[in-house]
């Protein structure tokens, strides 16, 4: 069958970009939830941007969440949004989408910047919505993000949403649609290169028909009314925040105004999980005792909790391999590297078993936890006294759709779509008013 964009949970946006002649190398800045334990990264970004127009002025790096100047930064963001709109720093394109080709870390992937309908997304456990969460949503993480989104004139997406399109029928053919290249730039601080091609609404008709076919296939696979057409790839809590914001607004406006209200939609990048450039990297963990314990003590406490939650857990020498019904998770602290050897673990995947233990330690001991992209960064942080790093293996990306359809959301931070430098950079914007 042929479905409308609305029936597919999508909408063609009016994208906003900086005016012609802008320096996109300074305009584009990596997602706010990256480098949360690396103040030097954000200082370098400040030095590169200087006084030039930049999305750095329109977002709050999560490194600054909870800092004394957080409120002032949010006020400054809203002021910058207003100024960029009123002074013509941003221009609005006609209705259409942006096809983006991103190259980083020797890999290249294709994406489509489009709007998703937040009424087609549900992050609650057991949801059967068109767009599904792939990780457990921590509702406590929504309020600080909601504080930023509420009252904001603009949204800028770092959200990546996946489709399961083995025939490459939706996004890939758009490279031959004959759009206009709007930007073609290197990205700061090792982010690689990106090219953005604008596609008018008319040029999107083939993609709509192909998405319609995917929808029919999803209904056949998952059951009528339970089709999973899209799954979160990155930015789950950002989309959950947009959803929470919309649910509040929805209750305050007449029903006839809801279908066209800008807050009902969220700008995102749609990608095909079968794109060879998409890899699932593990997201590692680091615990910070902040003077309460040594790194070695953290590891011993983690092993003790895992022993209670599983059949057994031993701290084994570096390089110890897992046996049958075991997980082997490398752990690092200032004293060196060991392996947590977990026997008959509490979860089917390593990250699930480990997260259960770390959550308990964070709750009971008051340790801090951070989720780190890249083994080198983990080793660097874990080398400091009072810290402990945990290295996790990657997930098979082709298990994502079946796993979420069968078991619901995976443990949070199960996978990352590439390393930190491969994350989405803010470029496109959309008006929320």
C-alpha positions in Angstrom: 0.0 0.0 0.0 0.9 3.6 -0.3 0.9 5.7 2.9 1.2 9.3 3.7 4.2 10.7 5.6 2.0 11.1 8.6 0.9 7.5 8.5 4.6 6.5 8.4 5.3 8.6 11.5 7.3 11.2 9.5 7.0 14.8 8.2 8.8 16.8 5.7 10.4 19.8 7.6 11.4 23.3 6.8 15.1 23.1 7.7 17.1 26.2 8.9 20.7 26.6 8.0 23.2 29.4 8.4 23.2 32.1 5.7 25.3 31.6 2.6 29.0 32.1 3.1 29.0 30.7 6.6 32.0 28.8 7.9 30.5 25.4 8.4 33.7 24.2 10.0 33.0 26.5 12.9 29.2 26.2 12.7 29.1 22.4 13.2 29.7 21.1 16.7 29.5 17.5 18.0 26.6 16.2 20.0 26.2 17.6 23.5 26.4 14.2 25.2 29.9 13.6 24.0 33.2 14.2 25.9 31.3 14.6 29.2 34.5 14.0 31.2 36.8 16.0 29.0 36.7 19.7 29.6 39.7 20.2 27.4 37.6 19.1 24.3 35.0 21.8 24.9 37.7 24.4 25.6 39.3 23.6 22.2 35.9 23.9 20.6 35.5 27.4 22.2 38.9 28.4 20.8 38.1 27.2 17.3 34.7 28.9 17.2 35.8 32.2 18.7 33.2 34.9 17.8 31.9 33.2 14.7 28.3 32.0 14.4 28.2 28.4 15.7 25.8 25.8 17.0 28.1 25.9 20.1 26.0 28.9 21.1 22.7 27.0 20.6 23.4 23.9 22.7 24.6 23.0 26.2 27.4 20.4 26.4 26.4 18.0 29.1 29.8 18.5 30.7 28.2 21.7 32.1 25.1 20.0 33.5 25.0 20.6 37.3 27.7 23.2 37.1 27.2 26.6 38.9 26.8 28.5 35.6 24.3 26.0 34.1 21.3 28.4 34.4 23.2 31.3 32.8 24.3 29.1 29.9 20.7 28.2 29.2 19.7 31.9 29.3 22.5 32.6 26.9 21.4 29.8 24.5 17.9 31.3 24.3 19.3 34.7 23.7 21.6 33.4 20.9 18.7 31.5 19.3 16.6 34.7 19.2 19.5 36.8 17.8 20.4 34.2 15.1 16.8 34.3 13.9 16.2 38.0 14.1 19.6 39.0 12.7 19.3 36.6 9.7 22.2 34.4 10.8 19.8 31.5 10.1 17.8 31.1 6.9 14.8 28.8 6.3 14.8 26.5 3.3 11.7 25.4 1.5 10.0 22.2 2.6 12.4 19.4 2.0 15.0 17.1 3.5 18.8 17.0 3.7 20.7 14.0 2.5 24.0 13.9 4.4 27.1 11.9 3.5 29.4 11.6 6.6 33.0 10.3 6.5 34.9 9.7 9.7 37.4 7.1 11.0 37.8 5.6 7.5 34.0 4.9 7.3 31.3 6.6 5.2 27.6 6.5 5.9 24.4 8.1 4.4 21.6 9.7 6.3 18.4 11.7 5.7 17.5 14.7 7.9 13.7 14.5 8.3 11.1 15.0 11.1 9.6 12.2 13.1 6.1 12.4 14.6 6.4 12.2 18.4 2.9 10.7 18.6 4.5 7.7 16.8 7.2 7.3 19.5 6.7 5.8 22.9 9.7 5.1 25.2 7.7 3.2 27.9 8.5 -0.4 28.5 6.4 -2.7 26.4 5.5 -0.1 23.8 4.4 -1.2 20.3 4.9 2.2 18.6 6.2 2.7 15.0 9.4 4.2 16.5 10.9 2.2 19.4 13.4 2.9 22.1 16.4 0.5 21.9 17.6 1.2 25.4 15.9 1.7 28.7 14.9 5.4 29.2 16.0 6.8 32.5 13.2 9.2 33.3 15.4 11.1 35.8 17.6 12.2 32.9 14.7 14.0 31.2 14.1 17.0 33.5 17.5 18.7 33.0 17.1 18.3 29.2 13.5 19.4 29.4 14.6 22.6 31.1 16.7 23.4 28.0 14.1 22.5 25.4 11.2 24.4 27.2 11.0 27.9 25.8 13.6 27.2 23.1 12.9 28.8 19.7 14.9 26.2 17.8 15.9 22.5 17.9 19.1 21.1 16.6 19.2 17.3 16.2 21.9 14.8 17.2 19.2 12.1 17.1 19.9 9.1 14.8 17.0 6.8 14.0 17.5 3.5 12.2 15.4 1.7 9.6 15.8 -2.0 8.7 16.1 -1.8 4.9 18.3 -4.7 3.5 17.3 -3.8 -0.1 18.5 -0.2 0.4 15.4 1.1 -1.1 14.7 4.3 0.9 17.7 6.4 1.5 20.4 5.2 -0.9 18.4 6.0 -4.2 18.2 9.6 -3.1 21.9 10.1 -4.0 20.6 10.0 -7.6 17.7 12.4 -7.0 19.6 15.4 -8.3 19.5 17.7 -5.2 21.5 20.8 -4.5 24.7 20.6 -2.4 24.3 23.1 0.4 27.4 22.4 2.5 30.6 20.4 2.1 33.0 20.8 5.0 35.5 19.2 7.3 34.3 18.9 10.9 36.3 20.2 13.9 38.5 18.2 16.2 38.7 15.0 14.2 35.1 14.7 13.1 35.9 13.9 9.5 33.9 15.3 6.6 30.3 15.9 5.8 28.3 16.9 2.7 24.7 18.0 2.8 22.4 17.9 -0.3 19.0 19.5 -0.2 16.1 17.5 -1.6 12.8 19.2 -2.2 9.5 17.7 -1.1 8.8 16.6 -4.6 12.1 14.6 -4.8 11.1 12.7 -1.7 8.2 10.8 -3.3 10.2 7.7 -4.1 11.4 7.5 -0.6 7.8 7.7 0.7 6.8 4.8 -1.5 9.8 2.8 -0.4 9.0 3.5 3.3 5.4 2.4 2.6 6.7 -1.0 1.4 8.9 -1.2 4.6 5.8 -0.5 6.7 3.9 -3.4 5.0 6.9 -5.6 5.6 7.1 -4.6 9.3 3.4 -5.3 9.8 3.9 -8.8 8.3 6.9 -9.4 10.6 5.6 -7.9 13.9 1.9 -8.1 13.5 -0.8 -5.6 12.4 -0.8 -2.6 14.7 2.6 -3.6 16.2 4.9 -2.7 13.3 8.4 -1.5 14.3 9.3 0.7 11.4 12.1 2.7 13.1 14.4 2.1 16.1 16.5 4.5 18.0 20.2 4.5 17.1 21.4 7.5 19.1 19.9 10.3 21.2 17.3 8.2 22.9 17.0 10.6 25.8 16.9 13.6 23.6 13.9 12.2 21.7 12.3 11.2 25.0 12.7 14.8 26.2 11.0 16.1 23.0 8.2 13.6 23.6 7.8 14.7 27.2 7.7 18.3 26.1 5.1 17.6 23.5 2.9 15.6 25.9 2.8 18.7 28.2 2.0 21.1 25.3 -0.6 18.7 23.9 -2.8 19.0 27.0 -2.8 22.8 26.7 -4.0 23.2 23.1 -7.2 22.3 21.2 -7.2 19.0 19.4 -7.6 20.6 16.0 -4.2 22.5 16.5 -2.2 19.4 17.4 -1.5 18.0 14.0 0.3 21.1 12.9 2.0 22.2 16.1 5.8 22.3 15.6 6.5 20.7 19.0 4.7 17.5 17.8 7.7 16.8 15.6 11.4 16.3 16.1 14.2 16.8 13.6 16.4 13.7 13.3 18.7 11.9 10.9 17.3 8.6 9.5 19.9 5.9 8.6 19.8 2.4 7.3 21.2 -0.2 9.7 22.4 -2.1 6.6 24.7 0.8 5.6 28.3 -0.6 5.6 29.5 2.6 7.2 27.4 2.0 10.4 29.2 0.1 13.1 28.1 -0.7 16.6 30.9 0.2 19.0 30.8 -0.8 22.7 30.1 1.9 25.3 32.5 1.3 28.2 32.0 2.3 31.8 34.2 4.2 34.3 33.3 4.5 38.0 34.7 7.4 40.0 35.0 6.9 43.8 35.7 10.6 44.4 37.9 9.8 47.4 35.6 7.1 48.9 37.7 4.2 47.7 40.6 3.1 45.5 40.1 1.8 42.0 41.1 -1.7 43.2 38.5 -1.5 45.9 35.8 -0.6 43.3 36.8 -3.7 41.3 36.6 -5.9 44.3 33.2 -4.5 45.3 31.9 -5.0 41.7 33.1 -8.6 41.8 31.3 -9.2 45.1 28.0 -7.8 43.7 28.3 -9.8 40.5 29.0 -12.9 42.7 25.7 -12.3 44.4 23.8 -11.6 41.2 25.3 -14.6 39.3 26.5 -18.1 40.1 30.0 -16.8 40.7 32.5 -14.1 39.9 36.2 -14.1 40.2 38.9 -11.5 39.6 41.2 -13.3 37.1 44.5 -12.3 35.5 44.6 -10.1 32.4 43.8 -12.1 29.2 41.7 -14.8 30.9 39.1 -16.0 28.4 35.5 -16.8 29.1 34.5 -20.5 29.3 31.0 -22.0 28.7 28.2 -19.9 30.3 30.7 -17.2 31.3 31.5 -13.6 30.6 35.1 -12.2 30.7 35.1 -8.4 31.2 38.4 -6.6 31.3 38.8 -4.2 34.2 41.4 -1.5 34.7 42.6 0.7 37.6 45.8 2.4 38.7 47.1 -1.0 39.9 46.8 -2.6 36.4 44.4 -4.7 34.4 42.4 -7.8 35.5 39.4 -9.7 34.2 36.0 -10.1 35.9 35.1 -13.7 35.1 31.4 -14.1 35.6 29.9 -17.6 35.8 26.2 -18.0 34.7 25.6 -14.2 34.6 22.3 -12.6 35.3 21.8 -11.3 31.8 22.2 -12.7 28.2 24.7 -9.9 27.3 27.8 -8.6 29.1 26.5 -5.0 29.4 23.3 -6.2 31.1 25.1 -8.2 33.7 27.7 -5.5 34.4 25.1 -2.7 34.5 23.1 -4.4 37.2 26.1 -4.5 39.4 27.3 -0.9 38.7 23.8 0.5 39.3 23.8 -1.0 42.8 27.3 0.4 43.6 26.3 3.9 42.4 23.2 3.7 44.5 24.7 2.3 47.7 28.3 3.7 47.6 27.6 7.1 46.0 30.1 6.5 43.2 29.8 8.4 39.9 29.5 6.6 36.6 30.3 7.8 33.1 29.8 6.1 29.8 32.9 6.3 27.6 33.4 5.9 23.8 36.9 4.5 23.0 39.2 2.2 24.9 42.0 4.7 25.0 39.8 7.2 26.9 38.9 4.5 29.4 42.5 3.5 30.0 43.5 7.2 30.5 40.7 7.8 33.1 41.2 4.4 34.8 44.9 5.1 35.3 43.9 7.8 37.9 43.7 6.7 41.5 40.1 6.2 42.7 38.8 5.3 39.2 38.0 1.9 37.7 37.3 1.2 34.0 35.3 -1.6 32.5 35.7 -2.6 28.9 32.8 -4.2 27.0 32.5 -6.0 23.7 30.6 -4.7 20.6 27.0 -5.8 19.8 26.0 -7.4 16.5 24.0 -4.6 14.9 21.7 -7.0 13.0 20.4 -8.3 16.3 19.0 -4.9 17.2 15.5 -5.0 15.5 14.8 -8.6 16.4 16.0 -8.1 20.0 14.0 -5.0 20.6 10.9 -6.5 19.0 11.2 -9.6 21.1 12.5 -8.4 24.5 11.9 -4.6 24.5 14.5 -2.0 25.2 18.1 -3.2 25.9 20.1 -2.0 28.9 21.0 1.6 28.6 24.2 2.5 26.7 24.4 -1.0 25.2 26.0 0.2 22.0 27.3 3.3 20.2 27.1 4.1 16.5 30.8 4.6 16.1 33.3 6.4 18.2 32.8 9.8 19.8 34.3 11.6 16.7 31.7 9.8 14.5 28.7 11.2 16.4 26.3 13.6 14.7 27.4 17.2 14.6 24.8 19.9 14.9 24.2 21.6 11.6 20.5 21.7 10.7 18.0 23.5 12.9 14.2 23.8 12.9 11.8 26.4 14.4 9.8 25.3 17.4 7.5 28.4 17.3 
